[in-house]
């Protein structure tokens, strides 16, 4: 399945703009995951990209973002701490919730794994947490700059070199690492836990996975990553994580389209999704899509609303009709965009309506046509728009015959 990646941003815990990418399937989305990257890494680490894409290919959309002061996010790394990273994760979940996309699954790599374990209890929608090469103690990261710890303790801060880049680390960063009791957080997690770890991990030893597993209550699972390194640099290791993760998350996600969501040629089938009041599966011409209502109407926003689908039918028919007509005439259209809006208005306010009483449905259609066309040609195309088959159906007498069975 194709994957679409969108660049988005939101405000982090310290008030800075955080850069993020949302990887989503082109098609129905079964759920959302939030991904936290490793210490001083970024959302664009190869493993993060591959895991996110692998999940999106399996109908799970993933938000991955740069923590404050890293990657393309604003702010100063020196002002951050493990606590602020956890707060950034909560801010990311808050943003997702505001978009109607609250995360069901948290995924964290290395220190990001420790962060998602600490953040989970503050994100009520989360059903499962997965870690990849996570330390049992956030203070484990100090070994990356152990030779400068004394300087940081003495002077309050120092510049350290990590992976060829220089970062300023302050004493508050060390103190926050020392103060956090991650194994206590794991003990009260109350979510399904999946621990990935490589036995040969030279950065975060396998004993960390043991400590996390022992601290956690059931249900909990452990998956060995065999010959993988800490950063999952081999594409096949990241692909394996995505495949196992998506299978594990099945229990948290809405069901896939039922077998009966199939339509005969020339038929459209609409099957209740069994996920509450509104969600529906729509099968048409070998394609499957969702219909739902937005959150403000009591739905889950997992697909277009019925009137949105109606407008989509009219808009797509309009564009197809105009392209066919222009093609027959030899007219060139470089770009064509039709935007539609549906409203209920008072009949007395509708100049083109036959009735003057009650409410009537009104569809506003705005057609933007770019290309070397003169005024007469453009006027003719607008006239042709009113002759598209769906337009005629909406304007003509309609007989809807309903039968049981």
N, C-alpha and C positions, 0 to 999 in steps of 0.2 A: 504494500500500500504506500502511496506517496505521502510525504510529510511536508507540512507547511511550517516555516519558522517565522515568527513575528518578533520584532524588537519592541520591547515595552520598558517602562520605568515606573518607579514608585518611590515614595519617601521612606527612608530607613529610620532606624531607631534614634539616630543622632540628628535627624532632620536633613540629611543629605539625599541627593537624588541617586538612587541605585539603578544600575543598568541591568536589564534582564532579557532573556529570550524565552518565548513560549513556543514549544514544539508541539504541534497538534496534527492529528490525522486529517486527511481530506475526506471527510465522511463522519459518521456518528462517533461521538466521544463517550466512552463508557465511564470515565472518571478522570480525576486530576491528581497529579503527584507534584511534590515540591522537592527539588534537589539542592543539596548543600555541598559545595566543593571543598577540596582539601586545603590545608593551611598554606596561605600565600599563593594558592592557585587561582584560577578564575573559572567562570562559567563555560569558557571556551576550551578548557582542557579536553584533549582528544577523548578520554574516557567518558567525560561528562556528556560530550556531544553524541557519542555513539550509544550510550545507555539511553539518553533521552530520545534519540531517533528510534531505537529499538522498541521502546515502550510506546511511542506514538504510532509505530507500524502495527501495534497490537491494540489500538484504540484507546490508549491512555495518554492524555496530554500532559506535558511536563513543563513546569516553570523552573528555570535555572537562572541564578542571578549572581552578580559579583557583590561580595560583602563590602561594607564601607571601606574606602581607601584602596580597593583592589580592582584590577581589570579596568573596566570603563566606568566604574562608579565614582561618584564624587566623595569628598571627605579625606581625612588624613588617617592613614593606617596607625600612626602613633597614638591617636585618640581612641583606638578600639581596644576591645578585650574579648575574652571568651563570652562574657556576659552580653556585650553589645552584639556579638555574632548571633547569639540565641535570640536577642531582641529583634535583630534584623530578620530572622526567620519568621518570627511571630508577625512582624510588619508585612512580610511577603504574603503570609497566609491571610492577613486582614485584607490586603489588596485583592487577592484572589477571591475572597468571600464577597467583596464589593462588586466583583465582576460576575457573580453567580457561579464561581468556579472554585469553591473551597476545596482544599486538598484532602483526599481520602488516605493517601499514602505519603509518608516522608521518607526520603532516601538521602543518606549522607555518606560522603567519602572521607576517610581519615578523620581529621578534626571535625569536618562537617558531619561525620557520623556521631561524634560525641555531642555536637550541637543539636542534631535532630532528636537525640534521646532526651536532652534537657528541655527542648521546646515542646515536645509532644503533648504534655499534660496541659499546655496553655492553648492548644488548638483543638477544640471539641470535636470537629468533624473527622479527625484522623482515626482510622481504624487499624492501620498497620505501620510499623516503622522498620526500615531496612538499613543496615550499616554495611559499609565496605571498608575493610582494613581499619576499623576504628580503634582508637586507644581506649582503655578502660579508665584512664586518668588523663584529663585534658592537659595536665602538666607535663605529659610525655613530650609535647612539642618543644620543651625547653632544651632537649638534647641537641636541637638544630643549631642553637647558639650558646651552648653551655660555657664556651670560653669567654663569653661576655657577660655572664650573669653577675659576676662580682662587680663589674663596672656599672651595670644597671642598678644593682643594690646600693652602691656607693654614691653614684652621681644622679640617680633618679631616672636616667635614661642613657641609651647608647645606640649607636648605629651598628646593625648586624648585617651580614651578607648571607642571603638565602637563595639558593638556586641561581647564583649569578646576579642577583638583584640586591640592592641595599634598602633596608627598612630601618626606621627608627622605632625602637621598642622602649616603653616606659615601665617603671616599677609597678604601676597600677595593673599592667598587663600580667606580670608575674603573680601579683597578689591574687588576681581574679582566678588564675589557674590553680593556685594552691588552695583557695577557699572552696572550690566546687567539689562536691562529693557525687560524682557521676553514678557510681554503683548504687547509691541510695535512690537516685532518680529512676534508674532501671528497675529497682525493686518495686516501685510504685507505678510503673508504666501503665499497666492495665490496657495494653494494646498488644496485638500480635507482634512478635519480634522475629526478624530474619537477619541472621548474622552471616555475612560473607567474609572470609579471610583466607589468605594464601599461607600455607604452612611455611613457605620459604621467604615470606615478607621480611626484608632486611631493615625496613624503616619502623614498622610497628609489629612487634613480635606476636606470634600466634597465641602466646599466653594471655594477651589482652582479650582475645575472643573467648578464651576459657573463663576469665573473670566476669565478662559481661554475661555469658551464658548462665553461669552459676548464680549470678545476682538476679537474673530475670525470673519471673514467674511464668508458668505455662499460660497460653500456647507460645512456644519458642522453637526456632529451628536454626540449624547451622549448616552452611554449605561451604565445602572446601574448594578453593580456587586453584588447586593443584599447582601448576608451574607458574602461575601469574606473579608479576612483580607488584609493588605497592601502587604504582600509578596505572596499572592495567594497560600498559603500552601496546600489548598485542591486541589487535582488533577482535580476535576470536574470544578473548577473555571478557571484553566489554559486552560482546554479543551474547555470550553465555549468561552473564549477569542479567541482562535485559530479558532474556527468554525465561529464566527461572523466576525472576521477580514478577513478571506479568502473570505467570501461572499461579504463583503464590497469592497474588492480589485478586484472583478471580472471585474469591468469596466476598470481597468487599465491594465489588462493582455490580452495576445493573446487569441483568441477564442479557445475553446476546439475542438477536432476533429469533423468535420461535420458528420452528420448521414450517409452520403454516403461513409464514410471512412470504409467500410466493404468489405471483400473479400470472395468470394465463395471458397469452398474447391479446393485446387490446383491452386488458383489464387492469384496474388499480385495486390493490388489496390493502386495507388498513386494519391492523391488528393491535388491540390494546396491549401495551407493554407490561402491564401488571406491576407498575412502579408508582402507584398512587393514582391521583384523579385524572391527570391530563396526558402523560406521555403515551405516544402511539408509534408503532412501526408502520411505515408506508413502503409497499413494494410496487414498483411500476417498471415495466420494460426491462426486467433483469436488474434493476437498481433498487437499493434499499436506503431509506432516509428516515429521519425522525420528525415527528410533529409534537409540539408541546406548547405551553404557555410560558410567558416570562415570569420571573419570580414575583414581580409586583402584582400579578394576577393569580398567584397561588401555585404556579407551576415550578418546574425545575430548570427551565430554559435549556433543555437538552436538544432542542430543534426549533425550527420556525413555527410560529403560531398559524392556525388555519387560514386567517386572512392574509398573512404574509405569503403563504403558499399560493393563494388565489392571485395576489399581486404578481408573484413570480411567474405564474402561468401567463398572465396578460403581458408582462414585460418581455418575457422571452419570446412569446409569439409575435409581439410587436417588432422586436429586433430582427427575428428571422424573416418576417414578411417584408420589411424594408430592405434587407440585404438581397432577398430574392428579386424584388422589383427593380432595385438599382442595378443588379447584375444583368437583368434582361434588357435594361435601357442602356447599358454600357456606362453608367455613372459610377464614379469612384467614391467610396466612403472609406476614409482612413480610420475613423473611430466612431463608435456608436454606443451611447449610454442612455438607458431609459430608467428614470426614477419615478416611483409611484407611492402614493399615500392614500389610505382609506379612512374616511370619516363618516359619521352620521350627522347630518345637518337638518335644520328645520326646512321643510319644503318651501316655505315662503322666501327663504334666502337662496334658493336654487333657481337661477334664471332659465335653465334649460329643461327643467322638470315639468311633466305634464300635470302633476297634482300640486295643490297649494296648501294641503293640510298634512299634519303629522310630520314624521321624520323620514328622510330618504337617505339611501347610501350614496356617497359621492367618492369617486376615485379621481385623484389628480395625477396626471401623467405628464412628466417633463422629459422631452426627447432632445438630447444633445447630439448633433451630427457634425462631424468634422470631415472636411474634404473639399475639393475644388468644385463646388456646386453653386449655381446662381440662385437668385431669390425665387425664381419660378420653380426650379427643381426642388428646392427645400419645401416650398409650399405644397407641391405635389406629394412629396414623401409624407408630410403631416396628414394630408388627406388619405393617403394609402394606409396610414397607421390605424385609422378608424375602420378599415376593412379587414384587419387580421382576423382569423377564424375565432379566436377566443373573445375578441372584442364583440364580434357579431353574436356569439353565443350569449354573452352577458346582456346584450341589448335586446335580443330577440325573445320570443316566447319560449319558455323552458318547461318541459314536462319531466318531472322526477317521479319515477315509479318505484315504490318501496315494497319489497317482498320479504317474508320471513324465511329463515333457513340459511 
